[in-house]
Amino acid sequence: MREIHALVTVDGRYVGEVEPFPVEQPWWAQVADVTAHLDRVLGVPTSVLRLVSATGNTTRDGSVTYQVEAYGTPNPAALSRERTHEFPDTPLRLPWAKPGGPADLVAWADRHIRRTGPARQVKTWNLSCVYRLPTADGPVWAKEVPPFFAAEPTAVRLVAEVDPSLVPALLTDAPRRVLLADAPGDACWDATAAQIRSVVPRLVAVQAALAGRPDPVLPRIPLVTPLVPESADLAARLAATGLPETLMHGDFHPGNWLADGDTPRVIDWADANWGHPALDAARLMAYLGEDLRALVEELWTRAWLEHCPDSDPATALRLAIPLGHIFNATRYGEFMANVEESEQVYHTGDLEDEIRLAQAALV
């Protein structure tokens, strides 16, 4: 449960604050319930631009204040002007967090689809802005990301060339934007054994097929850090296990799988990079109970031995557990260096936590 404080702007000008209201959805970045309430009480469409402040640093629950953009003249009876607010721009503010930014994303999408109803903002934070757009052929998804997440369309295209059933269809893209067909179903946070048996071998087959291609100009994330002195030796040992560098998802947990049955599609390739495939398996295992972790290890090692008989995937996976935390720490450091101050709360302590986990995995 969140308590929402909405500071409403029109064309960048502050016009008032809506009376605080609760929403059931706890996560700060999820805003569909927020804009649905604001649309009703203000009588005009709205978008959340950015997080202004929040209590705590857990990214969920508590009291959350957003800057909101209203399109049109909002109902004055729903607004209080007891306080004034200024919203000075900052160099790190992302396009969708500025006035006109969300509307520009929707306008871009509308140039490629015929929308049959209102665009619904689903998520916004310092890593993405996502809209659900209804069409006669089903919903499509418009997404904008920061410069350091620009690899998503490249990754989706590469996967689709090998196994189009593993990813949503990419309808079109532009720099840092994608328009994706719907992937039916729900997030597989409670992934079943059947879903794991479906996804893991398919991902390995894609990664094995892509490994022999020329480098498709994807980011490479360092696995060596002076914060973990053993990391250089671990990275060298991982490289020596005989598995090829290839396309990595980068955040391969079951919340990024969508399914209405036993055959999920994998979404959110914004973290995609060119690196060691064992890191994806290690990321998945961190989200699972002991029995399912053992299943992933069995499926993953068997699949890679089929593609690379002379490799040692079991050793690679053991090494990838601490190195996966170093990978995550590097990414979180990148986030913090490129996120405006008010939204750094989303990542507070993450880098330090991942370093501690890497060190603990070495004991």
N, C-alpha and C positions, 0 to 999 in steps of 0.2 A: 504494500500500500504506500502510495506517495501522496504528499500534500503538494499541490501545484500552485505556484505563484507566477502569474503571467503578466509580464511587462509588455504592453501592446504598442507597436509602432505602425505608422502608415507612411510609406515612402521614407523610412528612416527617422521619422519624427515621432517622439513619444507622445501618446495620446491618453494614457491612463493604465491603471492596473485592475485586473479582474479580481473579484473576491476569491480568496483561496478555495480550492476544491480538491477532493480526493479522487484518485483513480486506482483501480485494482492492480493494473499491470505495474510491477515493482521497478523494472529496470529504467534507469534515467534516459537511456538512448531511445527507448521505444515510445513513440509519441502519437500513435493513432488515436488512443483514448483521449489524449490531451487536446488535439485539434478537433476531435468530434464534439467535445464539450464546448470548446471556444466557438466553433462554428454556430452552435445553437444559441449561446447566450449573446454573442456579438452580432449575429444575423448576417455575417459575411464569411467567405472562406478565409482560412488562416493557415499559416505554416509556422513551425518552430524554427527559429534561426540558430539559436545557440544556448548553451548552458551559461547562466550568469553566476550562479552559486548553488551550493547544495550542502546539507549537513552531512558530516561524516565523509568517508572515502571508500565506501563499499560498492559504489555504482548502482545501488538499488535502495528503495524505501526512503524514509525520511522526508525532509522538506526541500523542495527543488524549485529554483527560480529560473525561468527561461525568458529570453527575449523572443517575442512573437511578432510576426508580420501579419497584418490584416489587409485584405484586398477589397477596397471599397470603404465606405463610411460605417464604422462599427456603431452599434447601439450605444448612445452616450449614457443611458441609464445603467448599463452594465459596467461602467468604468468609474474608477475613483482617481482623483488627481491630488490626493493628500500629500504625496511626495513627488519630487521631480527626479528624472533619471537621464543621464547622458550615456551615449554608446559610442565612444571614440573608437575609430578603426585601429587595428594593430597590424604589423607586417605579417604575422603568422595566421591571421584570420582567413579561413578558407572561403571560396566563392559562395558556397551554399549557406554560409553563416552570415552573409551580408544581405542588406535589403535588396530584393530583386533576384537573389541567387536561386532559391527554390523555384520560383516562377520561370526562370530561364531554363532550368533543367527540364521542367515539364514542357515548355514551349519547344525545346529541342526534340523531345520524344514525340510530340504531336506532329512534327514534320515527317515522321516516319510511320506513324500509325493513325488509324481512325478511332478516336476514343469514343466510347458510348456512355460515359458517365463521369462523375467527378474524379479527379486524381486524388489519391489518398497517401499522404506522407506516413510512412511506416516507421522510419528510423532516421535519426540524425544525431551525429556526434562528430568528434574530430577525425574519425576514420572513414565516414561515409554519410551520404544522404540517399535514402531509398524511397521511391514512390511506387505504389501499385496502381496500374492504369487499366481500367476495364476496356475490352474490345469485343467485337462480335465473335471472335475466335477464342475468347478466354482472356484472362488477365496477362499483362506483361509487366516487366519490372524495369524501371529506370534507376540507374545508380551512378553517383559521382563520387570520386575518391581523391585523396591527396596525391601529389606527384610521386611519392615513394610507394604508392600502390598501383602504379599505372600499368602493371604487367597483366592485369586480368584478361583483357580481350585476347592478347597473344596466347595466354595459357589455355583459354577455352577453345580457341581455334585449333591449337595443337592436339588437345585431347580429342576433340570432335573428329579430327582426321583419322584417328585410330579407333575410337569407340564412342560414337555420338550418343549412346545410351547412358554414358557416365556423367554428362553435363547438360545443363539447359541449353537450348538453341540460342546462339548469339544472333540477334536480328540486325543489329548495326552497332557501331561504336564511333566514338570521337575521342580526342585526347582526354583521358581520365574519366570517360563516360562509357557506359554500356547500356544497351537495351536488350533484355533477355526474355525469352518465352518463359511461361510458367513451368515450374517443376512441381507437379501435383503432390500433395501429401503434407505431412508434418515433419518437423525436425526430429531426428532419431536420437534424442538425448538418452533414452533408455533402449539403446540398440540391442536387437536380438541376435542370437547366433546365426540365424538365417540371413539377416542383413549383412553381418560381418562376412559370412561366407560368400556373399554376392559381391561386396565392394572390394575387399582386399585383393583377391586375385585379378580383378579387372583393372584396378589401379596399377598393380605390378606389371600387367601385360602392356598397359599404355606406357609406363615409364621405361620398360625394356625396349619397346619399339622406338621410342623417341631418343634413347641414349646415343644411338649411332648417328644422329643428325648433326649438322653444323649448329654451333651455339646460336640459339634464336634471340640473343641479346636480352636476356633476363637478368635480374639482379643476382649477385652472388653475396651471400651473407657470411661474414667471417665466423669461424668456429674457435678462434684463438683469442684469449683475453688474459691480460696480466692479473686479473682478479682471481683467476683459477690457473695457477702456474702449470698444472698438469695438462692444460688444454692443448698445447702444441703437440705433446706426445700422443694424446688421445686422437687428435685429428689426423696425425700421420698414420697411426695404427688403423683408423677407420678407412683411410684411403687405400691401405694395403690389403683390405679384405676381398678385393677383386670385383666389387660391384661398381657399375659405372655411375658417373655423374649424369643427372637427367633432370627433367622437370619435377619440381617438388610443389605440392599444394601449399605447404607452409603453415597451415593451421588445420590439420586433418583430424579434427575431432567429430564425433557423431552429431553434434549440433549443426554441423555444416553438411549433413546429409538430409535429403528430403525424400520421403517415401509414403505411399499409401498401401504398401505391401512389403515384399521381401527384396525388392530390387531398387535400392535408392539411387538417386542422382546426387552428385557432389556439387555444392554451390560455393560461392564466396572464394574465388581464386585470386583475390586481391593480394594475398601474401605470397603468390607464386614466385619461385626463384629457381635458379639452376644450382643444384647441389646434390647431396647424398640422399638416396631414397629411404635409408633407414631412419632418418629423422622424422619422416611422416608416420612411420609405424610406431615409433617411440611416442610421438604426440598422441596418437590414438590410444595406446595402451594406458597412458596417464589418466584417461577418462573412464576406464573400465574396471570392473571387479576382477578378482584373481582368476576365476574360471575363463572369463572372456579374454583376459590378457594372454592366458595360455593358448587360447584358440587363435588369436592374432599371431602370436609367435609361430605356431605350427603352420598356419596358412601362408604367412609371409615368407618364412624361410623355405618352405617347400616350393612356393611359386618362383622365388628367385633362383633356386637350384635348377629348376626346369629351364629357365632362361639363361643362366650363367652357371653351368655345372662345376666349374673350377673355382667358384667363389666360396666365401665363408659367411653367409648371411647371419648365422647365429651369433658369431662374434661381432659382426657389424651392429646388430641390434643391441647387444649389451653395451657396446661403446656409445651408441647413439643416445642412451638414456641420459648420461651427464652432458653430452654435447648438445642434446636437444634443449636443455635448460640454458646453455650458453647461447645457442641460436635465439631463444626467446628473449634473453637478456639484451642481446644486441638489438633486436627489433624494438623492445621497449625503450631502450636508450634513444633510438631513432625517433620514436613517437614523441618522447619528452622534449627532444631538441627542436621539434617542428610543430608543436601544439601551443596555441595561445594559453596564457597563464590560467584563465578561469576554467579551462577544460583539461588541464593537467591532472586534475583530481581523478579522472578516469583511470590513470595509470600510476598513481602514487604508490610507491613501494614495490611495484611489479619487478623492476630490474633487480632490486636487492633480493627479493624473494627468489627469483630464478637463480641467482648466483648461489644463494644458500642451498637451494635444492641440488644444484650441480655439485657443490662441495659434499653434501650429504650422500649423494649417489656414489661418491668415490670412496667412502668409508668401508 
